[in-house]
Amino acid sequence: MIGQTLGGRYELLARVGGGGMALVYKARDNLLNRYVAVKVLRQQFMHDEDFIRRFRREAQAAASLSHPNIVSIYDVGQEEDTHYIVMEFVDGPNLNEIIRDRAPLQTDEAVKIASQICDALDHAHMNQIIHRDIKPHNILIGLGGRVKVTDFGIARAVTSSTITQTGSVVGSVHYFSPEHAKGVTTGEKSDIYSLGIVLYQMLTGRLPFLGESPISVALKHLQEPFEQPREVNPYIPQSVENVILRAMRKNPQERYGSARDMLADLETCLQPQRLNEPPVHFSSDDEPEADKTRVVPAIRPDMRNTIEAPAIGREQPEERWNSDGLEDKPRRRWVLPTLLSVVAVILIGVLVWAVVSLKGSLTPKDVQVPTVIGEEEQHAIDILEKAGLKVEMPVAEEPSTEDMKGKVIKQSKQDIEVKEGSLIALTVGTGPDLPTMPALTGGTLGEAEEKLGALGVNPDNIKPDEVYDDEAEPGTVIKQEPAEGETFDPENDTVKLTISKGKESFPMPDLTNRTENEVRSILQQNNLKLKDDKVIQESSFTVEKGRVIRQFPVEPNAPVNAGTEISVYVSSGPPPEAKEVPWDVTVSPAQDGVASEIQIKITDAKGENVDAYKAPKKITFMTTFTVKLWLTPDTAGSITIIRDGQVLNTVPVAYDDQPAMNQGGGGGQDAGGEGSGDQGGQQETNGQGDAAGQGTAP
């Protein structure tokens, strides 16, 4: 059924348990966005009216209870042939798993668990509900060690008179009370016996009664003693063993009078003055074995298929002495008894007359118990005291709706007549049983949303706010409201989360072409650091000496965070071996007197085909231009002359060439011709030739 949605809202996610009657699934309530547990009646029982009736009775029994140690019932439904109950989801193991993995438990832990179970049973018994199947499998341990009693599948009202269903004993035989095993009326003390066995198992790691069959175990509950807890685990305090011994008495009259009495004993049994108290003693233990009443299971015809009757032998009558001839002769012994009888009758008559005469003055009058549910606590006490009643102190408290906070939600008696001065127990609401806010700081926003979702928080009520933070990683929660450990209402309260965006970034300043002093000032203003607190010198033909060539690793205007280290490279000028070579270039127009556009491009250590002038030059007659080249021993240069968009000539310039002398001679050539002048280092181009014509100086 995993993946199926029941009732249009409960999406089954995974199977988490099950018993003989039903399967339990973890589900998500898509309407309230919270996890719930859904108990689904097994397929084979979907048409069995008896099982359906028992299944519904579980919901009715548990739904009438509201207690922090009892699993809450949220909803009941039927979809086609599928019957289901929606209840509180408890994220934790059951007590049977804990006993299996860690028994024997520490005494304080076992007593704490038993106290919470006892508190839950007291609440159920006050509402006339007997659980009848208390065992570790039905005890869930949630977050923080909170105990939750579940599975009221065979619970019955106090007036119930049998524990059989279709001829079978219902319940778990290892935790049966003797009266439960006999199939007679089970009451509150039956649950107390079962809880005693659970406490025994927690502290010893074993069950008090084992057998080859359920019948043999049931008979041991009825007839046999169990091994004392301290004989199994000598570390159990005597006061705690006394609690177990009293809870597990075979005679119900010798057990605790109520779950509340047992809870009171559990709450004090670990006090230092009680740890070494004497072993508990029962008067029935002093009876001779022959005089003790022998408990025999009741076997009815409809139970023969499930419980095998034990062999019960007939006891032989006791042999009596024959007194013939031993009695004394009759004597007149009737006088004294007769006199005493007469005196007794007279005294009884006087006593009856006195009781009748004083009845009116000694017997409290009957008063009507007013209903105070919904009244403020003190006002309710005043009403009851005015009616001649007393309020049991201290007043009990239980979670309630917000509107019933501080008001009476239950009273032990109402709308009946009781004797004047009777005690009335009140229960006052404390408001919703709200969870505490978990720790969200340090985790991611996604992790926080998952934790809050598991508590039933509405996603619309989660308000993230992003801020810059120099310490926290981006995306992590650095502040939460409500704070960790505070109670809050998952359905209504807003949860504010402050999320780190990491360190604040800003555009990287442009440091190029700046002096070292300017660089240091800019970095300091922007909370940036100069790596190793010094600049790196690097030769450059293009950047003026003492100014920044480039910066690393962040380029200008790229995002950068405060505190980032920046490396800066400053020009030291051209390298020492480089030299600047001037060169004269003489160019003629294409036709004398007609303007021609001249471009000169230089290739040297500074770059390739760099314009010698920012704009082309216009000439109408032969003109000489002086250009400068930066050359190194490893870098040769060249000069390219372009006239009216056409390349006239490219002159190579070597590192060792002599610079031009600015002397005019030189031969001219017409189109396509070549000539040589009498001076070196000067280039003349005659415009009389076509575009391809060129000449070189020697």
C-alpha positions in Angstrom: 0.0 0.0 0.0 3.1 2.3 0.1 2.4 5.3 -2.1 -1.3 5.1 -1.7 -3.2 8.1 -0.4 -6.1 7.5 2.1 -8.9 9.9 2.6 -7.4 12.2 0.0 -4.8 13.4 2.4 -2.8 10.6 4.1 0.1 9.5 1.8 1.6 6.2 3.0 5.4 6.4 3.0 6.8 3.3 4.7 5.7 0.4 6.8 6.9 0.8 10.4 5.2 -2.1 12.3 2.2 -4.3 12.6 0.5 -7.0 14.6 -1.9 -9.8 14.1 -4.8 -7.5 13.4 -3.4 -4.5 11.6 -0.4 -3.0 9.8 1.1 0.4 10.8 2.5 2.9 8.2 4.4 6.1 8.4 2.4 8.7 6.4 2.4 12.4 5.6 -0.7 14.4 6.2 -0.7 16.5 3.1 -3.4 18.8 4.5 -1.5 19.8 7.7 2.0 18.9 6.3 3.0 16.7 9.2 4.0 13.0 9.7 1.4 10.7 11.2 1.0 6.9 11.8 -1.8 5.1 10.0 -3.0 1.8 11.3 -4.7 -0.3 8.6 -6.8 -3.4 9.3 -5.3 -6.4 7.6 -6.9 -7.6 4.3 -8.1 -10.9 5.7 -10.2 -9.2 8.4 -11.8 -6.5 6.2 -15.0 -8.4 6.0 -14.9 -9.8 9.5 -17.4 -7.8 11.5 -15.9 -8.9 14.8 -12.5 -7.6 13.9 -13.9 -4.4 12.5 -15.8 -3.9 15.7 -12.6 -4.4 17.8 -10.7 -2.2 15.4 -13.2 0.6 15.8 -13.3 0.1 19.6 -9.5 0.8 19.7 -10.1 4.2 18.1 -13.0 5.0 20.4 -11.1 3.9 23.5 -7.9 5.9 22.7 -9.8 8.9 21.3 -11.5 9.4 24.6 -8.1 9.9 26.3 -5.9 13.0 26.2 -2.6 12.5 27.9 1.1 13.2 27.1 2.0 9.6 27.6 -0.8 8.2 25.4 -0.6 8.2 21.6 -3.2 10.7 20.3 -5.9 9.6 17.8 -6.4 12.2 15.0 -8.8 10.6 12.6 -10.7 7.4 11.7 -11.8 6.5 8.2 -12.8 3.9 5.7 -11.9 3.9 2.0 -13.8 1.1 0.1 -12.8 -2.0 2.1 -9.9 -0.4 3.9 -10.4 0.5 7.5 -7.8 2.8 9.1 -7.0 4.9 12.2 -4.7 8.0 12.0 -2.7 8.6 15.1 0.3 10.5 16.4 3.6 9.4 14.8 6.3 8.7 17.5 9.7 8.7 16.0 11.5 6.2 18.2 11.8 2.5 19.1 9.4 0.5 21.2 10.4 -0.7 24.7 10.7 -4.3 23.5 13.6 -3.3 21.1 15.3 -1.3 23.9 15.1 -4.3 26.3 16.3 -6.6 23.6 19.3 -4.4 22.9 20.3 -3.0 26.3 18.6 -5.0 29.1 19.0 -5.0 32.1 18.4 -1.2 32.0 19.7 1.2 34.6 17.4 1.3 37.6 16.6 5.1 37.3 15.8 4.7 33.6 13.5 1.7 34.2 11.7 3.5 37.0 11.3 6.6 34.9 9.7 4.6 32.1 7.5 2.7 34.4 6.3 6.0 36.1 5.2 7.4 32.8 3.4 4.2 31.9 1.7 4.3 35.3 0.7 7.9 34.8 -0.9 7.0 31.4 -2.8 4.0 33.0 -4.0 6.3 35.8 -5.5 8.6 33.2 -7.1 5.7 31.3 -8.5 4.2 34.5 -10.0 7.5 35.6 -11.8 7.5 32.2 -13.1 3.9 32.9 -10.8 2.4 30.3 -8.7 -0.8 31.0 -5.9 -1.4 28.5 -5.6 -5.2 29.0 -2.5 -5.6 26.8 0.3 -3.7 28.6 3.6 -5.1 27.2 6.9 -3.6 25.9 5.7 -4.0 22.3 3.0 -1.4 23.0 5.2 1.1 24.7 6.9 3.6 22.3 9.9 5.8 23.4 10.0 9.1 21.6 12.3 12.1 21.6 13.7 13.0 25.0 12.7 9.7 26.5 8.9 10.5 26.4 6.9 7.3 26.8 3.8 6.8 24.7 1.4 4.0 25.4 -0.4 2.7 22.3 -2.5 -0.1 20.9 -5.9 0.0 22.8 -7.1 -2.7 20.4 -8.5 -4.9 23.1 -9.3 -2.2 25.7 -12.6 -2.5 27.3 -14.7 -0.4 29.7 -14.6 -1.2 33.4 -17.9 -3.1 33.2 -16.5 -5.6 30.8 -16.9 -9.2 32.0 -14.7 -11.3 29.8 -11.4 -11.4 28.0 -12.4 -13.9 25.3 -13.1 -13.3 21.7 -14.6 -16.2 19.6 -13.4 -18.7 22.2 -9.8 -17.3 22.4 -8.1 -15.5 25.2 -7.2 -12.0 24.0 -3.8 -10.5 25.0 -0.2 -11.5 25.5 0.1 -14.5 27.7 3.6 -13.6 29.1 2.1 -10.4 30.6 -1.3 -11.9 31.7 -2.6 -11.3 35.2 -3.9 -14.4 37.0 -7.5 -13.2 36.7 -6.9 -12.4 33.0 -5.7 -16.0 32.4 -8.7 -17.4 34.2 -11.0 -15.5 31.9 -12.8 -13.6 34.6 -13.5 -9.9 35.0 -10.4 -7.8 34.5 -10.0 -4.4 36.1 -7.5 -1.8 36.8 -5.3 -4.2 38.9 -4.9 -6.4 35.9 -3.0 -3.6 34.1 -1.0 -3.0 37.3 0.1 -6.7 37.3 1.2 -6.5 33.6 3.2 -3.3 34.3 4.9 -5.1 37.2 6.1 -7.8 34.7 7.3 -5.0 32.3 9.3 -3.5 35.1 10.6 -6.9 36.1 11.8 -7.5 32.5 13.4 -4.1 32.1 15.5 -4.7 35.3 16.4 -8.4 34.8 16.4 -8.8 31.0 14.1 -11.9 31.4 10.4 -12.7 31.8 9.2 -14.1 35.1 7.3 -17.0 33.6 8.3 -19.1 30.5 6.8 -22.3 29.2 6.6 -24.5 26.2 3.1 -23.4 25.3 0.8 -20.4 26.1 -1.2 -22.8 28.3 1.8 -23.7 30.5 2.7 -20.0 30.8 -0.9 -19.1 31.8 -0.9 -21.8 34.5 2.4 -20.5 35.9 0.7 -17.1 36.3 -2.0 -18.8 38.3 0.0 -21.3 40.4 3.7 -20.8 40.5 6.0 -18.2 42.2 8.6 -16.3 40.2 12.3 -15.8 40.8 12.8 -12.7 43.0 14.2 -9.8 40.9 17.2 -9.2 43.2 18.2 -12.9 42.8 18.5 -12.3 39.1 20.0 -8.8 39.3 21.5 -8.0 42.8 22.0 -4.3 41.8 18.2 -3.7 42.0 17.5 -1.6 45.2 15.2 -3.3 47.7 12.7 -0.5 47.5 12.3 -1.1 43.7 12.0 -4.8 44.2 9.2 -4.1 46.7 7.3 -2.2 43.9 7.6 -5.2 41.6 6.6 -7.7 44.3 3.5 -5.7 45.2 2.4 -5.1 41.6 2.8 -8.8 40.8 0.8 -10.4 43.6 -1.4 -13.1 42.4 -4.2 -12.0 44.7 -5.5 -8.6 43.3 -6.4 -7.5 46.8 -2.7 -7.5 47.7 -1.6 -5.3 44.8 -1.7 -1.6 44.6 -5.1 -0.1 45.1 -4.8 2.0 41.9 -2.2 3.1 39.3 -2.0 6.4 41.1 -0.8 4.5 44.3 1.8 2.6 42.3 2.9 5.9 40.7 3.3 7.5 44.1 5.5 4.6 45.2 7.6 4.7 42.0 8.2 8.5 42.5 9.8 7.9 45.9 11.4 4.5 45.6 14.8 5.9 44.6 15.1 8.3 47.5 18.2 7.5 49.6 16.2 6.8 52.8 14.2 4.1 50.9 16.8 2.2 49.0 17.6 -0.3 51.7 14.1 -0.6 53.3 13.0 -4.1 54.5 11.5 -6.5 52.0 7.7 -6.1 51.6 5.7 -8.6 53.6 2.2 -9.9 53.0 0.0 -11.6 55.6 -0.9 -14.4 53.2 2.8 -15.5 53.1 2.4 -16.5 56.8 -0.3 -19.0 56.0 0.7 -22.7 56.1 1.0 -24.1 52.7 -1.8 -26.6 53.3 -4.2 -23.7 54.3 -3.5 -21.6 51.3 -6.2 -21.3 48.7 -5.2 -23.2 45.6 -5.9 -21.1 42.4 -7.4 -23.2 39.7 -8.1 -21.8 36.2 -11.7 -21.6 35.1 -12.3 -23.8 32.1 -15.5 -23.1 30.1 -16.7 -25.3 27.2 -16.1 -22.5 24.7 -12.4 -22.3 25.8 -11.5 -25.9 25.4 -9.9 -25.4 22.0 -7.6 -22.6 23.3 -6.8 -23.5 26.9 -6.2 -27.0 28.0 -7.6 -27.9 31.4 -5.0 -29.0 33.9 -5.3 -32.3 35.6 -7.0 -31.6 39.0 -6.9 -34.4 41.4 -9.3 -34.9 44.3 -7.9 -34.4 47.7 -8.5 -37.2 50.1 -10.6 -36.2 53.2 -8.6 -35.8 56.4 -8.6 -38.8 58.7 -10.4 -38.0 62.0 -10.0 -39.6 65.4 -12.8 -41.7 66.7 -14.0 -40.1 70.0 -16.2 -42.9 71.1 -15.9 -43.4 74.9 -13.6 -40.4 75.4 -16.2 -37.7 76.2 -17.0 -36.8 79.8 -20.4 -37.4 81.1 -22.9 -34.6 80.4 -22.8 -31.6 82.7 -25.0 -28.6 83.2 -22.9 -26.2 81.1 -25.8 -24.1 79.6 -26.2 -21.6 82.3 -23.2 -19.3 81.6 -23.7 -19.2 77.8 -27.3 -18.4 78.2 -26.6 -15.5 80.6 -23.9 -14.1 78.2 -26.4 -14.3 75.3 -29.0 -12.3 77.1 -26.5 -9.6 78.0 -25.3 -9.4 74.4 -28.9 -9.0 73.1 -29.5 -6.1 75.6 -26.2 -4.4 74.5 -27.1 -4.8 70.8 -30.5 -3.3 71.4 -29.0 -0.3 73.2 -26.5 0.2 70.4 -29.2 0.0 67.7 -31.2 2.6 69.6 -28.2 4.9 69.9 -27.3 4.6 66.2 -30.9 5.4 65.1 -31.1 8.3 67.6 -27.8 9.9 66.5 -28.1 9.0 62.8 -29.4 12.4 61.9 -26.6 14.3 63.7 -23.7 12.0 62.8 -24.4 11.2 59.1 -23.3 14.0 56.7 -26.1 15.2 54.5 -26.2 14.6 50.7 -25.3 17.5 48.4 -25.4 17.9 44.6 -22.0 18.2 42.9 -22.0 21.3 40.7 -20.4 21.2 37.3 -17.4 23.5 37.2 -15.9 22.4 33.9 -14.9 25.6 31.9 -14.5 27.7 35.1 -11.3 29.4 36.1 -9.4 27.2 38.7 -10.0 29.4 41.7 -13.6 30.2 40.8 -14.2 26.4 40.5 -12.7 25.8 43.9 -14.9 28.5 45.5 -18.0 27.0 43.9 -17.3 23.5 45.2 -16.4 24.7 48.7 -19.5 26.8 48.8 -21.5 23.6 48.0 -19.9 21.9 51.1 -17.3 19.9 49.1 -13.5 19.7 49.2 -11.1 19.9 46.3 -8.3 17.4 46.2 -4.9 19.1 46.3 -2.8 19.6 44.4 -5.0 20.2 41.4 -3.9 18.1 38.4 -2.9 19.6 35.2 -3.1 18.4 31.6 -2.5 19.9 28.1 -5.6 21.5 26.6 -6.8 23.9 23.9 -5.6 27.5 24.2 -9.1 28.7 25.2 -9.2 26.2 28.1 -5.8 27.2 29.6 -6.2 27.8 33.3 -9.7 26.5 33.3 -11.1 23.2 34.6 -11.3 20.5 31.9 -12.3 17.5 34.1 -13.7 16.8 37.5 -14.0 13.4 39.1 -17.7 13.7 40.0 -20.4 15.9 38.6 -24.2 16.1 38.5 -24.6 13.4 41.2 -25.3 13.5 44.9 -22.4 12.8 47.4 -21.9 13.2 51.1 -21.0 16.7 52.3 -17.3 17.1 52.6 -16.5 14.6 49.8 -13.3 15.2 47.8 -13.6 16.3 44.2 -10.5 15.9 41.9 -10.1 18.7 39.4 -7.9 18.8 36.2 -6.9 22.2 34.9 -5.8 22.8 31.3 -2.3 24.1 30.7 -2.9 25.0 27.1 -1.6 23.1 24.0 1.1 20.5 24.6 3.5 22.5 22.4 6.9 21.1 21.2 10.2 22.8 21.8 12.1 24.5 19.0 15.0 22.3 17.9 18.6 23.6 17.2 18.7 25.0 13.6 21.8 27.2 13.7 24.8 25.8 12.0 22.8 23.7 9.5 21.6 24.5 6.0 18.2 26.1 5.2 17.1 22.7 3.7 18.0 20.8 6.9 16.1 23.4 9.0 13.0 23.1 6.8 13.1 19.3 7.1 13.2 19.4 10.9 10.4 22.0 11.1 8.3 20.0 8.7 8.6 16.9 10.9 7.1 19.0 13.7 4.2 20.0 11.6 5.3 23.6 10.9 3.5 25.2 8.0 6.1 26.0 5.2 4.4 29.4 4.7 5.3 30.2 8.3 9.1 29.7 7.7 10.6 33.1 6.9 14.3 33.1 5.8 16.3 36.4 5.7 19.7 36.4 3.9 22.5 38.6 5.3 26.2 38.9 4.8 28.4 37.3 7.4 32.2 37.1 7.5 32.3 33.8 9.5 29.5 31.5 8.4 29.4 29.6 5.2 26.9 30.8 2.6 23.5 29.0 3.0 23.8 28.2 6.7 21.5 29.3 9.5 23.2 31.8 11.8 20.1 32.9 13.9 16.7 31.5 14.7 13.5 32.8 16.3 12.0 31.2 18.4 15.3 30.2 20.0 16.4 26.6 20.6 14.4 25.0 23.5 11.5 27.5 23.5 8.0 26.1 23.1 6.1 27.2 20.0 2.9 26.5 18.1 3.8 24.6 14.9 0.5 25.5 13.2 0.4 29.2 13.9 3.8 30.6 15.0 6.2 32.2 12.4 9.7 30.8 12.4 12.3 33.4 11.4 15.6 32.1 10.1 18.7 34.3 9.3 20.7 32.8 6.5 24.3 33.6 5.7 25.2 35.0 2.3 28.9 34.6 3.1 31.3 37.6 3.0 30.0 40.7 1.3 31.5 41.2 -2.2 32.1 44.4 -4.1 33.7 45.3 -7.5 37.4 45.1 -7.6 39.1 48.5 -8.1 41.2 49.0 -11.3 44.8 49.3 -10.2 46.4 49.4 -13.6 48.6 52.4 -14.6 48.6 53.5 -10.9 51.7 54.2 -8.8 52.6 52.0 -5.9 51.5 54.7 -3.3 48.1 55.0 -5.1 47.7 51.2 -5.0 48.4 50.9 -1.3 45.9 53.7 -0.5 43.1 52.1 -2.7 43.6 48.6 -1.2 43.5 50.0 2.4 40.3 51.9 1.7 38.6 48.7 0.4 39.9 46.4 3.2 42.0 44.5 0.7 45.6 43.3 1.3 48.7 43.6 -0.8 50.3 40.1 -1.0 53.5 39.9 1.0 53.1 43.7 1.5 55.2 44.4 -1.7 54.7 44.9 -5.4 56.4 42.8 -8.1 58.7 44.5 -10.5 58.3 43.6 -14.2 59.8 45.1 -17.3 57.5 46.7 -19.8 57.8 48.5 -23.1 54.2 49.9 -23.0 53.7 51.0 -19.4 55.5 53.9 -17.8 58.1 52.9 -15.3 56.7 52.9 -11.7 53.1 52.3 -12.8 51.0 49.1 -12.5 51.0 46.8 -15.5 48.5 44.2 -14.2 46.8 42.8 -11.0 46.1 39.2 -9.9 44.0 37.1 -9.1 41.0 39.5 -9.4 40.5 41.5 -12.5 39.1 45.1 -12.4 35.3 45.2 -11.7 35.1 41.5 -10.8 33.5 40.6 -7.5 35.9 40.5 -4.5 35.5 39.9 -0.8 37.1 42.0 2.0 40.4 40.7 3.1 41.4 39.2 -0.2 45.1 39.3 -1.0 46.0 41.0 -4.3 49.3 40.7 -6.3 50.4 43.8 -8.1 53.0 44.0 -11.0 54.7 47.4 -11.5 56.6 48.4 -14.6 60.4 48.8 -14.2 60.6 50.2 -17.8 62.2 48.4 -20.8 64.8 45.7 -20.0 68.4 46.9 -19.7 69.4 45.2 -23.0 66.7 47.0 -25.0 67.4 50.1 -27.0 65.4 52.7 -28.9 66.4 53.0 -32.6 65.2 56.1 -34.6 64.7 55.5 -38.3 63.9 57.9 -41.2 61.4 57.0 -43.8 61.1 59.1 -47.0 57.9 58.8 -49.0 56.6 60.5 -52.2 53.0 61.0 -53.2 51.6 58.9 -56.0 51.6 62.0 -58.2 53.4 65.2 -57.4 51.0 67.9 -56.3 48.2 65.4 -55.6 47.6 64.5 -52.0 48.3 60.9 -50.9 47.4 59.3 -47.6 50.4 57.7 -45.8 50.4 55.1 -43.0 53.5 53.8 -41.3 53.2 50.6 -39.1 56.0 49.4 -36.8 56.8 45.9 -35.6 59.2 45.9 -32.6 59.5 44.6 -29.0 56.3 46.7 -28.1 54.1 44.8 -30.6 53.3 44.0 -34.2 52.0 46.4 -36.9 51.5 49.3 -34.4 50.7 52.6 -36.1 53.5 55.0 -35.8 51.0 57.9 -35.9 47.6 58.0 -34.5 46.1 59.1 -37.9 47.3 58.7 -41.5 49.5 61.5 -42.9 48.6 63.5 -46.1 51.5 64.5 -48.4 51.7 66.2 -51.8 55.4 66.0 -52.2 58.3 63.8 -51.0 58.3 63.8 -47.2 60.6 62.2 -44.6 59.2 60.7 -41.4 61.3 59.7 -38.4 60.0 56.7 -36.4 61.4 55.0 -33.3 61.7 51.2 -32.7 62.4 49.4 -29.4 64.7 46.5 -30.2 66.3 43.7 -28.2 69.0 41.2 -29.2 66.3 38.6 -29.6 63.7 40.8 -31.3 64.0 42.2 -34.9 61.9 45.1 -36.1 60.3 46.2 -39.3 58.7 49.3 -40.9 55.8 49.0 -43.3 54.8 51.9 -45.5 51.2 52.1 -46.9 50.1 54.7 -49.4 46.5 55.2 -50.2 45.7 51.9 -48.7 48.4 49.9 -50.6 51.6 48.5 -49.1 54.6 50.1 -50.8 57.4 48.5 -48.9 58.4 46.7 -45.7 61.9 47.5 -44.4 63.5 45.1 -41.8 65.4 46.7 -39.0 67.9 44.6 -37.0 69.2 45.2 -33.4 72.7 46.1 -34.7 71.6 48.4 -37.6 72.8 52.0 -37.4 70.2 54.7 -37.0 69.2 57.0 -39.9 71.3 60.1 -40.5 68.5 62.3 -42.0 70.3 62.8 -45.2 68.2 63.3 -48.3 69.9 61.5 -51.2 68.4 58.3 -52.5 67.4 57.0 -55.7 63.8 57.0 -57.0 62.3 54.3 -59.0 59.3 54.2 -61.1 56.7 51.5 -60.9 58.1 48.1 -60.4 61.7 49.3 -60.3 64.4 49.2 -57.7 67.3 51.5 -57.0 69.9 52.3 -54.3 71.0 55.6 -52.7 74.3 56.7 -51.4 73.3 56.8 -47.7 72.4 53.9 -45.4 69.5 53.9 -43.0 67.1 55.9 -45.1 64.2 54.7 -47.1 62.9 56.5 -50.1 59.8 55.6 -52.1 59.2 57.3 -55.4 55.6 57.9 -56.2 56.2 57.7 -59.9 55.8 53.9 -60.0 52.6 51.9 -59.4 51.5 50.4 -56.1 54.0 47.6 -56.3 57.0 49.8 -56.8 59.5 50.0 -53.9 63.1 50.9 -53.3 65.6 50.2 -50.5 68.6 52.2 -49.2 71.9 50.4 -49.1 
